[in-house]
Amino acid sequence: MSSHSPDHAFYCGTTVVMITKDKRIISGKNDQVLNSKHLKEVYGVDVEIISKKIADDKIVKTCCLL
């Protein structure tokens, strides 16, 4: 799957590949790659990752612009 939405990657992916503006490739498990530092490198904006535990101890994450 290809998406420009980090939220899609949180929901659907376990392995993520991101390409920064200077064409550097960042890849790995979504918990390691989808973080505020890497998202700022890719999108150029400050982002906070919000986590919420729901039923059956599942954790749902989303991105919020700062």
CHARMM internal coordinates of N, CA and C (Angstrom, degrees):
IC EDIT
DIST 1 N 1 CA 1.4440
DIST 1 CA 1 C 1.5176
ANGL 1 N 1 CA 1 C 108.45
DIST 1 C 2 N 1.2853
ANGL 1 CA 1 C 2 N 116.27
DIHE 1 N 1 CA 1 C 2 N 142.19
DIST 2 N 2 CA 1.4556
ANGL 1 C 2 N 2 CA 122.29
DIHE 1 CA 1 C 2 N 2 CA 175.93
DIST 2 CA 2 C 1.5244
ANGL 2 N 2 CA 2 C 108.34
DIHE 1 C 2 N 2 CA 2 C -119.83
DIST 2 C 3 N 1.3312
ANGL 2 CA 2 C 3 N 116.36
DIHE 2 N 2 CA 2 C 3 N 134.26
DIST 3 N 3 CA 1.4598
ANGL 2 C 3 N 3 CA 120.31
DIHE 2 CA 2 C 3 N 3 CA -179.69
DIST 3 CA 3 C 1.5206
ANGL 3 N 3 CA 3 C 109.17
DIHE 2 C 3 N 3 CA 3 C -153.82
DIST 3 C 4 N 1.3076
ANGL 3 CA 3 C 4 N 115.74
DIHE 3 N 3 CA 3 C 4 N 151.83
DIST 4 N 4 CA 1.4584
ANGL 3 C 4 N 4 CA 120.59
DIHE 3 CA 3 C 4 N 4 CA 173.10
DIST 4 CA 4 C 1.5268
ANGL 4 N 4 CA 4 C 110.72
DIHE 3 C 4 N 4 CA 4 C -100.43
DIST 4 C 5 N 1.3158
ANGL 4 CA 4 C 5 N 116.78
DIHE 4 N 4 CA 4 C 5 N 7.12
DIST 5 N 5 CA 1.4579
ANGL 4 C 5 N 5 CA 121.76
DIHE 4 CA 4 C 5 N 5 CA -179.09
DIST 5 CA 5 C 1.5274
ANGL 5 N 5 CA 5 C 110.49
DIHE 4 C 5 N 5 CA 5 C -104.53
DIST 5 C 6 N 1.3228
ANGL 5 CA 5 C 6 N 117.39
DIHE 5 N 5 CA 5 C 6 N 115.09
DIST 6 N 6 CA 1.4675
ANGL 5 C 6 N 6 CA 119.18
DIHE 5 CA 5 C 6 N 6 CA 175.91
DIST 6 CA 6 C 1.5308
ANGL 6 N 6 CA 6 C 112.50
DIHE 5 C 6 N 6 CA 6 C -58.34
DIST 6 C 7 N 1.3313
ANGL 6 CA 6 C 7 N 116.99
DIHE 6 N 6 CA 6 C 7 N -31.95
DIST 7 N 7 CA 1.4605
ANGL 6 C 7 N 7 CA 119.54
DIHE 6 CA 6 C 7 N 7 CA 179.13
DIST 7 CA 7 C 1.5300
ANGL 7 N 7 CA 7 C 111.45
DIHE 6 C 7 N 7 CA 7 C -62.66
DIST 7 C 8 N 1.3300
ANGL 7 CA 7 C 8 N 117.45
DIHE 7 N 7 CA 7 C 8 N -36.38
DIST 8 N 8 CA 1.4715
ANGL 7 C 8 N 8 CA 119.96
DIHE 7 CA 7 C 8 N 8 CA 175.61
DIST 8 CA 8 C 1.5279
ANGL 8 N 8 CA 8 C 109.79
DIHE 7 C 8 N 8 CA 8 C -62.64
DIST 8 C 9 N 1.3155
ANGL 8 CA 8 C 9 N 116.78
DIHE 8 N 8 CA 8 C 9 N -42.39
DIST 9 N 9 CA 1.4646
ANGL 8 C 9 N 9 CA 120.92
DIHE 8 CA 8 C 9 N 9 CA -179.78
DIST 9 CA 9 C 1.5303
ANGL 9 N 9 CA 9 C 110.98
DIHE 8 C 9 N 9 CA 9 C -64.90
DIST 9 C 10 N 1.3475
ANGL 9 CA 9 C 10 N 117.65
DIHE 9 N 9 CA 9 C 10 N -39.16
DIST 10 N 10 CA 1.4682
ANGL 9 C 10 N 10 CA 120.03
DIHE 9 CA 9 C 10 N 10 CA 176.01
DIST 10 CA 10 C 1.5227
ANGL 10 N 10 CA 10 C 110.10
DIHE 9 C 10 N 10 CA 10 C -60.92
DIST 10 C 11 N 1.3229
ANGL 10 CA 10 C 11 N 116.38
DIHE 10 N 10 CA 10 C 11 N -41.87
DIST 11 N 11 CA 1.4597
ANGL 10 C 11 N 11 CA 121.29
DIHE 10 CA 10 C 11 N 11 CA -173.80
DIST 11 CA 11 C 1.5302
ANGL 11 N 11 CA 11 C 112.84
DIHE 10 C 11 N 11 CA 11 C -77.10
DIST 11 C 12 N 1.3316
ANGL 11 CA 11 C 12 N 116.62
DIHE 11 N 11 CA 11 C 12 N -41.14
DIST 12 N 12 CA 1.4682
ANGL 11 C 12 N 12 CA 120.62
DIHE 11 CA 11 C 12 N 12 CA -170.58
DIST 12 CA 12 C 1.5204
ANGL 12 N 12 CA 12 C 114.86
DIHE 11 C 12 N 12 CA 12 C -105.18
DIST 12 C 13 N 1.3112
ANGL 12 CA 12 C 13 N 117.73
DIHE 12 N 12 CA 12 C 13 N -25.54
DIST 13 N 13 CA 1.4537
ANGL 12 C 13 N 13 CA 119.10
DIHE 12 CA 12 C 13 N 13 CA -168.43
DIST 13 CA 13 C 1.5102
ANGL 13 N 13 CA 13 C 115.00
DIHE 12 C 13 N 13 CA 13 C -104.78
DIST 13 C 14 N 1.3141
ANGL 13 CA 13 C 14 N 115.19
DIHE 13 N 13 CA 13 C 14 N 154.23
DIST 14 N 14 CA 1.4611
ANGL 13 C 14 N 14 CA 120.91
DIHE 13 CA 13 C 14 N 14 CA 170.84
DIST 14 CA 14 C 1.5244
ANGL 14 N 14 CA 14 C 109.45
DIHE 13 C 14 N 14 CA 14 C -114.88
DIST 14 C 15 N 1.3421
ANGL 14 CA 14 C 15 N 116.25
DIHE 14 N 14 CA 14 C 15 N -27.50
DIST 15 N 15 CA 1.4628
ANGL 14 C 15 N 15 CA 122.27
DIHE 14 CA 14 C 15 N 15 CA 175.90
DIST 15 CA 15 C 1.5225
ANGL 15 N 15 CA 15 C 107.69
DIHE 14 C 15 N 15 CA 15 C -120.78
DIST 15 C 16 N 1.3318
ANGL 15 CA 15 C 16 N 116.36
DIHE 15 N 15 CA 15 C 16 N 136.00
DIST 16 N 16 CA 1.4585
ANGL 15 C 16 N 16 CA 121.74
DIHE 15 CA 15 C 16 N 16 CA -173.27
DIST 16 CA 16 C 1.5138
ANGL 16 N 16 CA 16 C 109.76
DIHE 15 C 16 N 16 CA 16 C -129.11
DIST 16 C 17 N 1.3356
ANGL 16 CA 16 C 17 N 116.05
DIHE 16 N 16 CA 16 C 17 N 144.39
DIST 17 N 17 CA 1.4580
ANGL 16 C 17 N 17 CA 122.48
DIHE 16 CA 16 C 17 N 17 CA 171.96
DIST 17 CA 17 C 1.5184
ANGL 17 N 17 CA 17 C 107.33
DIHE 16 C 17 N 17 CA 17 C -124.73
DIST 17 C 18 N 1.3305
ANGL 17 CA 17 C 18 N 116.64
DIHE 17 N 17 CA 17 C 18 N 128.46
DIST 18 N 18 CA 1.4646
ANGL 17 C 18 N 18 CA 122.16
DIHE 17 CA 17 C 18 N 18 CA 177.15
DIST 18 CA 18 C 1.5195
ANGL 18 N 18 CA 18 C 108.14
DIHE 17 C 18 N 18 CA 18 C -124.18
DIST 18 C 19 N 1.3334
ANGL 18 CA 18 C 19 N 116.35
DIHE 18 N 18 CA 18 C 19 N 145.24
DIST 19 N 19 CA 1.4576
ANGL 18 C 19 N 19 CA 121.50
DIHE 18 CA 18 C 19 N 19 CA 177.06
DIST 19 CA 19 C 1.5208
ANGL 19 N 19 CA 19 C 107.42
DIHE 18 C 19 N 19 CA 19 C -119.15
DIST 19 C 20 N 1.3336
ANGL 19 CA 19 C 20 N 116.91
DIHE 19 N 19 CA 19 C 20 N 121.43
DIST 20 N 20 CA 1.4639
ANGL 19 C 20 N 20 CA 121.54
DIHE 19 CA 19 C 20 N 20 CA -178.44
DIST 20 CA 20 C 1.5282
ANGL 20 N 20 CA 20 C 110.10
DIHE 19 C 20 N 20 CA 20 C -77.94
DIST 20 C 21 N 1.3332
ANGL 20 CA 20 C 21 N 115.69
DIHE 20 N 20 CA 20 C 21 N 170.65
DIST 21 N 21 CA 1.4610
ANGL 20 C 21 N 21 CA 120.95
DIHE 20 CA 20 C 21 N 21 CA -179.67
DIST 21 CA 21 C 1.5186
ANGL 21 N 21 CA 21 C 112.26
DIHE 20 C 21 N 21 CA 21 C -61.26
DIST 21 C 22 N 1.3404
ANGL 21 CA 21 C 22 N 116.78
DIHE 21 N 21 CA 21 C 22 N -29.05
DIST 22 N 22 CA 1.4659
ANGL 21 C 22 N 22 CA 119.64
DIHE 21 CA 21 C 22 N 22 CA 177.97
DIST 22 CA 22 C 1.5362
ANGL 22 N 22 CA 22 C 111.81
DIHE 21 C 22 N 22 CA 22 C -91.89
DIST 22 C 23 N 1.3441
ANGL 22 CA 22 C 23 N 115.15
DIHE 22 N 22 CA 22 C 23 N 18.10
DIST 23 N 23 CA 1.4775
ANGL 22 C 23 N 23 CA 124.41
DIHE 22 CA 22 C 23 N 23 CA 174.29
DIST 23 CA 23 C 1.5303
ANGL 23 N 23 CA 23 C 114.22
DIHE 22 C 23 N 23 CA 23 C 68.11
DIST 23 C 24 N 1.3326
ANGL 23 CA 23 C 24 N 116.45
DIHE 23 N 23 CA 23 C 24 N 22.65
DIST 24 N 24 CA 1.4602
ANGL 23 C 24 N 24 CA 120.73
DIHE 23 CA 23 C 24 N 24 CA 172.67
DIST 24 CA 24 C 1.5151
ANGL 24 N 24 CA 24 C 108.48
DIHE 23 C 24 N 24 CA 24 C -80.82
DIST 24 C 25 N 1.3235
ANGL 24 CA 24 C 25 N 117.24
DIHE 24 N 24 CA 24 C 25 N 137.70
DIST 25 N 25 CA 1.4655
ANGL 24 C 25 N 25 CA 121.99
DIHE 24 CA 24 C 25 N 25 CA -178.97
DIST 25 CA 25 C 1.5260
ANGL 25 N 25 CA 25 C 109.49
DIHE 24 C 25 N 25 CA 25 C -100.79
DIST 25 C 26 N 1.3255
ANGL 25 CA 25 C 26 N 115.04
DIHE 25 N 25 CA 25 C 26 N 128.67
DIST 26 N 26 CA 1.4618
ANGL 25 C 26 N 26 CA 122.43
DIHE 25 CA 25 C 26 N 26 CA 177.13
DIST 26 CA 26 C 1.5280
ANGL 26 N 26 CA 26 C 106.04
DIHE 25 C 26 N 26 CA 26 C -117.07
DIST 26 C 27 N 1.3171
ANGL 26 CA 26 C 27 N 117.53
DIHE 26 N 26 CA 26 C 27 N 124.44
DIST 27 N 27 CA 1.4690
ANGL 26 C 27 N 27 CA 119.21
DIHE 26 CA 26 C 27 N 27 CA -179.53
DIST 27 CA 27 C 1.5181
ANGL 27 N 27 CA 27 C 110.38
DIHE 26 C 27 N 27 CA 27 C -141.94
DIST 27 C 28 N 1.3209
ANGL 27 CA 27 C 28 N 115.13
DIHE 27 N 27 CA 27 C 28 N 155.36
DIST 28 N 28 CA 1.4519
ANGL 27 C 28 N 28 CA 121.17
DIHE 27 CA 27 C 28 N 28 CA 178.33
DIST 28 CA 28 C 1.5154
ANGL 28 N 28 CA 28 C 110.55
DIHE 27 C 28 N 28 CA 28 C 152.96
DIST 28 C 29 N 1.3117
ANGL 28 CA 28 C 29 N 115.93
DIHE 28 N 28 CA 28 C 29 N -165.41
DIST 29 N 29 CA 1.4673
ANGL 28 C 29 N 29 CA 122.24
DIHE 28 CA 28 C 29 N 29 CA 177.92
DIST 29 CA 29 C 1.5247
ANGL 29 N 29 CA 29 C 109.03
DIHE 28 C 29 N 29 CA 29 C -62.88
DIST 29 C 30 N 1.3388
ANGL 29 CA 29 C 30 N 116.78
DIHE 29 N 29 CA 29 C 30 N 143.85
DIST 30 N 30 CA 1.4636
ANGL 29 C 30 N 30 CA 118.19
DIHE 29 CA 29 C 30 N 30 CA -174.43
DIST 30 CA 30 C 1.5265
ANGL 30 N 30 CA 30 C 113.36
DIHE 29 C 30 N 30 CA 30 C -60.62
DIST 30 C 31 N 1.3266
ANGL 30 CA 30 C 31 N 118.73
DIHE 30 N 30 CA 30 C 31 N -31.26
DIST 31 N 31 CA 1.4659
ANGL 30 C 31 N 31 CA 120.39
DIHE 30 CA 30 C 31 N 31 CA 177.49
DIST 31 CA 31 C 1.5289
ANGL 31 N 31 CA 31 C 112.63
DIHE 30 C 31 N 31 CA 31 C -66.67
DIST 31 C 32 N 1.3212
ANGL 31 CA 31 C 32 N 117.57
DIHE 31 N 31 CA 31 C 32 N -26.55
DIST 32 N 32 CA 1.4635
ANGL 31 C 32 N 32 CA 121.64
DIHE 31 CA 31 C 32 N 32 CA -179.96
DIST 32 CA 32 C 1.5298
ANGL 32 N 32 CA 32 C 111.70
DIHE 31 C 32 N 32 CA 32 C -88.14
DIST 32 C 33 N 1.3179
ANGL 32 CA 32 C 33 N 116.59
DIHE 32 N 32 CA 32 C 33 N -33.64
DIST 33 N 33 CA 1.4689
ANGL 32 C 33 N 33 CA 120.75
DIHE 32 CA 32 C 33 N 33 CA -174.02
DIST 33 CA 33 C 1.5257
ANGL 33 N 33 CA 33 C 112.21
DIHE 32 C 33 N 33 CA 33 C -90.69
DIST 33 C 34 N 1.3219
ANGL 33 CA 33 C 34 N 117.01
DIHE 33 N 33 CA 33 C 34 N -42.76
DIST 34 N 34 CA 1.4618
ANGL 33 C 34 N 34 CA 120.51
DIHE 33 CA 33 C 34 N 34 CA -177.02
DIST 34 CA 34 C 1.5143
ANGL 34 N 34 CA 34 C 110.09
DIHE 33 C 34 N 34 CA 34 C -83.31
DIST 34 C 35 N 1.3166
ANGL 34 CA 34 C 35 N 115.11
DIHE 34 N 34 CA 34 C 35 N 82.81
DIST 35 N 35 CA 1.4636
ANGL 34 C 35 N 35 CA 121.18
DIHE 34 CA 34 C 35 N 35 CA 177.56
DIST 35 CA 35 C 1.5293
ANGL 35 N 35 CA 35 C 108.65
DIHE 34 C 35 N 35 CA 35 C -132.64
DIST 35 C 36 N 1.3134
ANGL 35 CA 35 C 36 N 116.79
DIHE 35 N 35 CA 35 C 36 N 169.03
DIST 36 N 36 CA 1.4665
ANGL 35 C 36 N 36 CA 122.16
DIHE 35 CA 35 C 36 N 36 CA -174.99
DIST 36 CA 36 C 1.5273
ANGL 36 N 36 CA 36 C 112.30
DIHE 35 C 36 N 36 CA 36 C -58.24
DIST 36 C 37 N 1.3190
ANGL 36 CA 36 C 37 N 117.05
DIHE 36 N 36 CA 36 C 37 N -40.85
DIST 37 N 37 CA 1.4676
ANGL 36 C 37 N 37 CA 120.75
DIHE 36 CA 36 C 37 N 37 CA -178.37
DIST 37 CA 37 C 1.5276
ANGL 37 N 37 CA 37 C 111.22
DIHE 36 C 37 N 37 CA 37 C -63.38
DIST 37 C 38 N 1.3284
ANGL 37 CA 37 C 38 N 117.03
DIHE 37 N 37 CA 37 C 38 N -51.23
DIST 38 N 38 CA 1.4637
ANGL 37 C 38 N 38 CA 120.47
DIHE 37 CA 37 C 38 N 38 CA -178.50
DIST 38 CA 38 C 1.5265
ANGL 38 N 38 CA 38 C 111.86
DIHE 37 C 38 N 38 CA 38 C -66.20
DIST 38 C 39 N 1.3235
ANGL 38 CA 38 C 39 N 117.66
DIHE 38 N 38 CA 38 C 39 N -40.19
DIST 39 N 39 CA 1.4583
ANGL 38 C 39 N 39 CA 120.21
DIHE 38 CA 38 C 39 N 39 CA 179.78
DIST 39 CA 39 C 1.5275
ANGL 39 N 39 CA 39 C 111.01
DIHE 38 C 39 N 39 CA 39 C -64.11
DIST 39 C 40 N 1.3265
ANGL 39 CA 39 C 40 N 117.42
DIHE 39 N 39 CA 39 C 40 N -35.81
DIST 40 N 40 CA 1.4693
ANGL 39 C 40 N 40 CA 119.62
DIHE 39 CA 39 C 40 N 40 CA 176.11
DIST 40 CA 40 C 1.5262
ANGL 40 N 40 CA 40 C 110.38
DIHE 39 C 40 N 40 CA 40 C -66.24
DIST 40 C 41 N 1.3348
ANGL 40 CA 40 C 41 N 117.56
DIHE 40 N 40 CA 40 C 41 N -38.77
DIST 41 N 41 CA 1.4667
ANGL 40 C 41 N 41 CA 120.72
DIHE 40 CA 40 C 41 N 41 CA 177.84
DIST 41 CA 41 C 1.5275
ANGL 41 N 41 CA 41 C 111.26
DIHE 40 C 41 N 41 CA 41 C -61.46
DIST 41 C 42 N 1.3179
ANGL 41 CA 41 C 42 N 117.02
DIHE 41 N 41 CA 41 C 42 N -37.85
DIST 42 N 42 CA 1.4646
ANGL 41 C 42 N 42 CA 121.19
DIHE 41 CA 41 C 42 N 42 CA -176.79
DIST 42 CA 42 C 1.5292
ANGL 42 N 42 CA 42 C 111.97
DIHE 41 C 42 N 42 CA 42 C -81.17
DIST 42 C 43 N 1.3291
ANGL 42 CA 42 C 43 N 117.26
DIHE 42 N 42 CA 42 C 43 N -47.69
DIST 43 N 43 CA 1.4667
ANGL 42 C 43 N 43 CA 121.27
DIHE 42 CA 42 C 43 N 43 CA -172.47
DIST 43 CA 43 C 1.5276
ANGL 43 N 43 CA 43 C 114.16
DIHE 42 C 43 N 43 CA 43 C -99.47
DIST 43 C 44 N 1.3366
ANGL 43 CA 43 C 44 N 117.85
DIHE 43 N 43 CA 43 C 44 N -15.73
DIST 44 N 44 CA 1.4575
ANGL 43 C 44 N 44 CA 120.66
DIHE 43 CA 43 C 44 N 44 CA 177.93
DIST 44 CA 44 C 1.5195
ANGL 44 N 44 CA 44 C 114.89
DIHE 43 C 44 N 44 CA 44 C 75.57
DIST 44 C 45 N 1.3313
ANGL 44 CA 44 C 45 N 117.85
DIHE 44 N 44 CA 44 C 45 N 19.00
DIST 45 N 45 CA 1.4652
ANGL 44 C 45 N 45 CA 121.84
DIHE 44 CA 44 C 45 N 45 CA 178.05
DIST 45 CA 45 C 1.5256
ANGL 45 N 45 CA 45 C 109.41
DIHE 44 C 45 N 45 CA 45 C -132.24
DIST 45 C 46 N 1.3222
ANGL 45 CA 45 C 46 N 115.40
DIHE 45 N 45 CA 45 C 46 N 154.86
DIST 46 N 46 CA 1.4610
ANGL 45 C 46 N 46 CA 120.22
DIHE 45 CA 45 C 46 N 46 CA 176.47
DIST 46 CA 46 C 1.5244
ANGL 46 N 46 CA 46 C 109.08
DIHE 45 C 46 N 46 CA 46 C -75.79
DIST 46 C 47 N 1.3258
ANGL 46 CA 46 C 47 N 115.46
DIHE 46 N 46 CA 46 C 47 N 132.41
DIST 47 N 47 CA 1.4615
ANGL 46 C 47 N 47 CA 122.31
DIHE 46 CA 46 C 47 N 47 CA -176.99
DIST 47 CA 47 C 1.5192
ANGL 47 N 47 CA 47 C 109.08
DIHE 46 C 47 N 47 CA 47 C -132.31
DIST 47 C 48 N 1.3214
ANGL 47 CA 47 C 48 N 115.80
DIHE 47 N 47 CA 47 C 48 N 140.49
DIST 48 N 48 CA 1.4642
ANGL 47 C 48 N 48 CA 121.02
DIHE 47 CA 47 C 48 N 48 CA 171.80
DIST 48 CA 48 C 1.5158
ANGL 48 N 48 CA 48 C 107.96
DIHE 47 C 48 N 48 CA 48 C -113.67
DIST 48 C 49 N 1.3229
ANGL 48 CA 48 C 49 N 116.34
DIHE 48 N 48 CA 48 C 49 N 137.51
DIST 49 N 49 CA 1.4570
ANGL 48 C 49 N 49 CA 121.79
DIHE 48 CA 48 C 49 N 49 CA 176.98
DIST 49 CA 49 C 1.5266
ANGL 49 N 49 CA 49 C 107.77
DIHE 48 C 49 N 49 CA 49 C -94.11
DIST 49 C 50 N 1.3169
ANGL 49 CA 49 C 50 N 115.97
DIHE 49 N 49 CA 49 C 50 N 124.33
DIST 50 N 50 CA 1.4623
ANGL 49 C 50 N 50 CA 122.34
DIHE 49 CA 49 C 50 N 50 CA 179.56
DIST 50 CA 50 C 1.5294
ANGL 50 N 50 CA 50 C 108.39
DIHE 49 C 50 N 50 CA 50 C -106.29
DIST 50 C 51 N 1.3265
ANGL 50 CA 50 C 51 N 116.92
DIHE 50 N 50 CA 50 C 51 N 130.49
DIST 51 N 51 CA 1.4675
ANGL 50 C 51 N 51 CA 122.42
DIHE 50 CA 50 C 51 N 51 CA 178.68
DIST 51 CA 51 C 1.5228
ANGL 51 N 51 CA 51 C 109.61
DIHE 50 C 51 N 51 CA 51 C -117.19
DIST 51 C 52 N 1.3247
ANGL 51 CA 51 C 52 N 116.05
DIHE 51 N 51 CA 51 C 52 N 141.19
DIST 52 N 52 CA 1.4670
ANGL 51 C 52 N 52 CA 121.51
DIHE 51 CA 51 C 52 N 52 CA 177.39
DIST 52 CA 52 C 1.5185
ANGL 52 N 52 CA 52 C 108.81
DIHE 51 C 52 N 52 CA 52 C -139.38
DIST 52 C 53 N 1.3145
ANGL 52 CA 52 C 53 N 115.87
DIHE 52 N 52 CA 52 C 53 N 129.50
DIST 53 N 53 CA 1.4667
ANGL 52 C 53 N 53 CA 120.95
DIHE 52 CA 52 C 53 N 53 CA 176.01
DIST 53 CA 53 C 1.5218
ANGL 53 N 53 CA 53 C 108.31
DIHE 52 C 53 N 53 CA 53 C -84.12
DIST 53 C 54 N 1.3393
ANGL 53 CA 53 C 54 N 115.27
DIHE 53 N 53 CA 53 C 54 N 130.35
DIST 54 N 54 CA 1.4634
ANGL 53 C 54 N 54 CA 120.29
DIHE 53 CA 53 C 54 N 54 CA 179.00
DIST 54 CA 54 C 1.5252
ANGL 54 N 54 CA 54 C 108.68
DIHE 53 C 54 N 54 CA 54 C -119.23
DIST 54 C 55 N 1.3061
ANGL 54 CA 54 C 55 N 116.33
DIHE 54 N 54 CA 54 C 55 N -162.74
DIST 55 N 55 CA 1.4661
ANGL 54 C 55 N 55 CA 121.78
DIHE 54 CA 54 C 55 N 55 CA -176.95
DIST 55 CA 55 C 1.5200
ANGL 55 N 55 CA 55 C 112.08
DIHE 54 C 55 N 55 CA 55 C -51.81
DIST 55 C 56 N 1.3187
ANGL 55 CA 55 C 56 N 115.05
DIHE 55 N 55 CA 55 C 56 N 148.29
DIST 56 N 56 CA 1.4659
ANGL 55 C 56 N 56 CA 122.97
DIHE 55 CA 55 C 56 N 56 CA 178.71
DIST 56 CA 56 C 1.5253
ANGL 56 N 56 CA 56 C 112.80
DIHE 55 C 56 N 56 CA 56 C 58.67
DIST 56 C 57 N 1.3238
ANGL 56 CA 56 C 57 N 117.25
DIHE 56 N 56 CA 56 C 57 N 28.03
DIST 57 N 57 CA 1.4725
ANGL 56 C 57 N 57 CA 123.75
DIHE 56 CA 56 C 57 N 57 CA 178.67
DIST 57 CA 57 C 1.5259
ANGL 57 N 57 CA 57 C 114.03
DIHE 56 C 57 N 57 CA 57 C 60.47
DIST 57 C 58 N 1.3221
ANGL 57 CA 57 C 58 N 117.48
DIHE 57 N 57 CA 57 C 58 N 19.63
DIST 58 N 58 CA 1.4611
ANGL 57 C 58 N 58 CA 121.13
DIHE 57 CA 57 C 58 N 58 CA 175.18
DIST 58 CA 58 C 1.5302
ANGL 58 N 58 CA 58 C 108.74
DIHE 57 C 58 N 58 CA 58 C -74.31
DIST 58 C 59 N 1.3337
ANGL 58 CA 58 C 59 N 116.66
DIHE 58 N 58 CA 58 C 59 N 141.09
DIST 59 N 59 CA 1.4560
ANGL 58 C 59 N 59 CA 121.42
DIHE 58 CA 58 C 59 N 59 CA 179.72
DIST 59 CA 59 C 1.5217
ANGL 59 N 59 CA 59 C 108.53
DIHE 58 C 59 N 59 CA 59 C -108.06
DIST 59 C 60 N 1.3373
ANGL 59 CA 59 C 60 N 115.64
DIHE 59 N 59 CA 59 C 60 N 128.26
DIST 60 N 60 CA 1.4604
ANGL 59 C 60 N 60 CA 122.61
DIHE 59 CA 59 C 60 N 60 CA 177.20
DIST 60 CA 60 C 1.5243
ANGL 60 N 60 CA 60 C 107.36
DIHE 59 C 60 N 60 CA 60 C -109.19
DIST 60 C 61 N 1.3430
ANGL 60 CA 60 C 61 N 116.19
DIHE 60 N 60 CA 60 C 61 N 136.07
DIST 61 N 61 CA 1.4691
ANGL 60 C 61 N 61 CA 120.87
DIHE 60 CA 60 C 61 N 61 CA -179.41
DIST 61 CA 61 C 1.5119
ANGL 61 N 61 CA 61 C 110.43
DIHE 60 C 61 N 61 CA 61 C -122.19
DIST 61 C 62 N 1.3351
ANGL 61 CA 61 C 62 N 115.42
DIHE 61 N 61 CA 61 C 62 N 152.01
DIST 62 N 62 CA 1.4566
ANGL 61 C 62 N 62 CA 122.18
DIHE 61 CA 61 C 62 N 62 CA 174.40
DIST 62 CA 62 C 1.5164
ANGL 62 N 62 CA 62 C 108.95
DIHE 61 C 62 N 62 CA 62 C -148.39
DIST 62 C 63 N 1.3170
ANGL 62 CA 62 C 63 N 115.90
DIHE 62 N 62 CA 62 C 63 N 163.63
DIST 63 N 63 CA 1.4700
ANGL 62 C 63 N 63 CA 122.61
DIHE 62 CA 62 C 63 N 63 CA -179.87
DIST 63 CA 63 C 1.5098
ANGL 63 N 63 CA 63 C 109.63
DIHE 62 C 63 N 63 CA 63 C -105.32
DIST 63 C 64 N 1.3173
ANGL 63 CA 63 C 64 N 116.40
DIHE 63 N 63 CA 63 C 64 N 139.24
DIST 64 N 64 CA 1.4584
ANGL 63 C 64 N 64 CA 122.56
DIHE 63 CA 63 C 64 N 64 CA 175.14
DIST 64 CA 64 C 1.5140
ANGL 64 N 64 CA 64 C 108.55
DIHE 63 C 64 N 64 CA 64 C -125.93
DIST 64 C 65 N 1.3331
ANGL 64 CA 64 C 65 N 116.29
DIHE 64 N 64 CA 64 C 65 N 130.17
DIST 65 N 65 CA 1.4571
ANGL 64 C 65 N 65 CA 120.50
DIHE 64 CA 64 C 65 N 65 CA 175.64
DIST 65 CA 65 C 1.5147
ANGL 65 N 65 CA 65 C 109.43
DIHE 64 C 65 N 65 CA 65 C -72.46
DIST 65 C 66 N 1.3215
ANGL 65 CA 65 C 66 N 116.79
DIHE 65 N 65 CA 65 C 66 N 141.97
DIST 66 N 66 CA 1.4680
ANGL 65 C 66 N 66 CA 120.39
DIHE 65 CA 65 C 66 N 66 CA 178.68
DIST 66 CA 66 C 1.5171
ANGL 66 N 66 CA 66 C 110.32
DIHE 65 C 66 N 66 CA 66 C -99.19
END
COOR INIT
IC SEED 1 N 1 CA 1 C
IC BUILD
